[in-house]
Amino acid sequence: MGVVVSIVVVVLFAVAPAPVALGMSAALAAIGALAFGAWVERRRARAASEIAYAVTNRRILIRHGDGSTSWISGREIASVETGGRSDGTGELTFSRAATNLERLEALAYEEKGDRLVPEEKLKVEETFASVRDAAAVRKLVIETFGLKRDA
């Protein structure tokens, strides 16, 4: 099929006047750009659907679609917040205090002077998104890591 299309395009370019050939090449370029855009969106959607979450007895883990993994140790979790929908799915946001290295990195971005680093730069957050029964997962995290109920 692709060979036939290529032959037809070559024949059309050979017999068409220059303005028509330019119009056809612009149309083909537009079709190619649209196809590429659709391919990129499919890849993004697939990567987003390949995210996996886990709660172990030691940490929470997020395996991202690009193959990278992020985690927070259970001992470091300061709070877990839940946002949900009526069907029970929701987001869980875990926060922890920034490490000394992360604090130094935050300070490096600040201008020199006696200003304090904003509080949001001194904590790190990870989010579990679109979790089924988010309230049950929150309860599991609180019980596993001994967090306060209002955490």
C-alpha positions as CSV (number, residue, x, y, z in Angstrom):
1,M,0.0,0.0,0.0
2,G,2.8,2.4,0.9
3,V,4.7,1.7,-2.3
4,V,1.5,2.4,-4.4
5,V,1.0,5.7,-2.6
6,S,4.6,6.7,-3.1
7,I,4.4,5.8,-6.9
8,V,1.2,7.8,-7.2
9,V,2.7,10.8,-5.4
10,V,5.8,10.7,-7.6
11,V,3.7,10.5,-10.8
12,L,1.5,13.4,-9.7
13,F,4.6,15.6,-8.9
14,A,6.1,14.7,-12.3
15,V,3.0,15.7,-14.3
16,A,1.6,18.5,-12.2
17,P,2.5,22.1,-12.8
18,A,4.8,23.7,-10.2
19,P,2.1,25.5,-8.2
20,V,0.0,22.4,-7.9
21,A,3.1,20.4,-6.9
22,L,3.9,22.9,-4.2
23,G,0.3,22.7,-2.9
24,M,0.5,18.9,-2.8
25,S,3.8,18.9,-1.0
26,A,2.4,21.4,1.6
27,A,-0.7,19.1,2.1
28,L,1.5,16.1,2.5
29,A,3.7,17.9,5.0
30,A,0.5,18.9,7.0
31,I,-0.7,15.3,7.0
32,G,2.7,14.2,8.2
33,A,2.7,16.8,11.0
34,L,-0.8,15.7,12.1
35,A,0.2,12.1,12.1
36,F,3.3,12.8,14.1
37,G,1.3,14.9,16.6
38,A,-1.2,12.0,17.0
39,W,1.7,9.6,17.6
40,V,3.2,11.8,20.3
41,E,-0.1,12.1,22.1
42,R,-0.5,8.3,22.0
43,R,3.0,7.9,23.5
44,R,2.2,10.4,26.3
45,A,-1.1,8.7,27.1
46,R,0.6,5.3,27.2
47,A,3.3,6.6,29.5
48,A,0.7,8.1,31.8
49,S,-1.2,4.8,31.9
50,E,2.0,2.9,32.8
51,I,2.5,4.6,36.2
52,A,2.4,2.1,39.1
53,Y,2.1,2.8,42.8
54,A,3.2,0.6,45.7
55,V,3.1,0.8,49.5
56,T,5.5,-1.5,51.3
57,N,6.2,-1.8,55.0
58,R,9.2,0.6,54.5
59,R,8.3,3.1,51.8
60,I,5.9,4.4,49.1
61,L,7.0,3.9,45.5
62,I,6.1,5.5,42.2
63,R,7.2,3.7,39.0
64,H,6.9,6.3,36.2
65,G,6.1,5.5,32.6
66,D,9.6,6.5,31.5
67,G,11.1,3.8,33.7
68,S,12.2,6.0,36.6
69,T,11.2,5.4,40.2
70,S,10.7,7.9,43.0
71,W,10.0,7.0,46.6
72,I,9.6,8.3,50.2
73,S,10.7,6.3,53.2
74,G,7.9,5.6,55.6
75,R,10.0,7.2,58.4
76,E,10.1,10.4,56.5
77,I,6.4,10.8,55.6
78,A,5.1,13.9,57.5
79,S,1.6,13.9,56.1
80,V,-0.8,12.3,53.6
81,E,-3.6,14.3,52.1
82,T,-6.5,12.9,50.1
83,G,-8.6,14.5,47.4
84,G,-11.4,12.5,46.0
85,R,-14.3,12.1,43.8
86,S,-17.7,10.7,44.4
87,D,-16.8,7.3,42.9
88,G,-14.1,6.8,45.5
89,T,-11.1,7.4,43.3
90,G,-8.8,10.2,44.3
91,E,-5.3,11.5,44.8
92,L,-3.0,10.9,47.8
93,T,-0.3,13.5,48.3
94,F,2.6,12.5,50.6
95,S,4.9,15.1,52.0
96,R,8.2,14.9,53.8
97,A,10.8,17.4,55.0
98,A,13.5,18.2,52.5
99,T,16.9,16.6,53.1
100,N,19.9,18.8,53.8
101,L,21.1,18.5,50.2
102,E,17.7,19.5,48.9
103,R,17.7,22.5,51.3
104,L,21.2,23.5,50.0
105,E,19.9,23.2,46.4
106,A,16.9,25.5,47.3
107,L,19.3,28.0,48.9
108,A,21.4,28.0,45.8
109,Y,18.5,29.3,43.7
110,E,17.8,32.1,46.1
111,E,19.5,35.4,45.7
112,K,22.3,36.2,48.1
113,G,21.1,38.0,51.2
114,D,19.4,37.3,54.5
115,R,16.0,36.1,53.0
116,L,14.6,32.9,54.2
117,V,13.9,30.1,51.8
118,P,10.1,29.8,51.3
119,E,8.5,26.9,53.2
120,E,7.3,25.1,50.1
121,K,10.9,24.6,49.0
122,L,11.7,22.9,52.3
123,K,9.2,20.0,51.7
124,V,9.0,17.4,49.0
125,E,5.7,15.9,47.8
126,E,4.8,12.8,45.8
127,T,1.3,12.1,44.5
128,F,-0.6,8.9,43.8
129,A,-3.1,10.0,41.1
130,S,-6.4,8.4,40.2
131,V,-6.3,5.7,42.9
132,R,-9.3,3.5,43.4
133,D,-10.6,3.7,47.0
134,A,-8.2,6.4,48.0
135,A,-9.6,6.5,51.5
136,A,-8.6,2.8,52.1
137,V,-5.1,3.4,50.7
138,R,-4.8,6.5,53.0
139,K,-5.9,4.3,56.0
140,L,-3.3,1.6,55.0
141,V,-0.5,4.2,54.9
142,I,-1.5,5.7,58.2
143,E,-1.6,2.3,59.9
144,T,1.6,1.0,58.2
145,F,3.7,4.0,59.1
146,G,2.1,5.0,62.4
147,L,1.0,8.4,61.3
148,K,-1.4,10.5,63.2
149,R,-5.0,10.1,62.1
150,D,-5.3,13.8,61.2
151,A,-2.1,13.6,59.1
